[in-house]
């Protein structure tokens, strides 16, 4: 577990470095395509590099708040829901963590997630539907799972990934739209080198969604297994989480506030209507198959 925590911290730094390098490289390609000038391309590269660094810093410190805002999550106090608050508070003590901020998502779908950059700046969120339908031991299992993500520093990498994927998608969209609208007015006297870079730029823009998906997959499915196992250790009752996961997997309602950038944060894929072919979904999912998670937890309870 301690190795996983160290790996999560290290991988977050690597991810930020790759993102900045990727952004600088795209800045050069895009700049050369638009200006057909080497010096201007280098200038674009510098501007994109500065933007990338600023955005990476903002992502690191504000990604958790951005994620909660995207999810329409509202913070609650102890007086709003004493049962939920006491549950999280007691589990935090058992896990050796400060009590995170607690948020409620006004949606009848069954789901929950954790976010933040470290245990001292963490938050857990749960949908109203899940809160209403879980029994006490099941609620403890789910909250222990989310607190395990906090303790293992999964939340740092998850939150930063949400912000970076959004920026990559935005960059791709801007470039493709600009190429579409300016294509008819561009001179046909492009040099061979510029033509190659144009092709490279379009290819990068088209491939950005795939890169974003690979970043999703960088959030290893093993972390979900680890969070499940850690939750069982905190509660000392694996069956509580098993029963909760069974209820969550039986729910077919999609979570309206979720999107492809935030889906990997949740305890289970919230985009129920976008699952597609099961084998293909399992291959590219950031979550392990629910039946496998339940089977592993069930063995722990024997």
URRASUL-V198068 format. One line per field, one symbol per residue. phi: phi as a letter, one per 30 degrees, with the letter a starting at -180 (. if undefined). A space follows every 50 residues. Layout:
phi: ???
//
This chain:
phi: .dddddddddddddddddddddddddedddddddchbddddddeeddddd ddddddddddcceddddddddhdcdcceddaedddddddddddddibddd dcbbcdbddcaaabakcaedbcbcbbddddddccdedddddddddddddd ddiddddddddedddddddddddddddddddcddcdddcedddddddddd dddddddeeddddddedddedddddddddddddddibedddedddddddd dcddddddbddceddddbedcedcdidedddddcddcdeedddddddddd dd
//
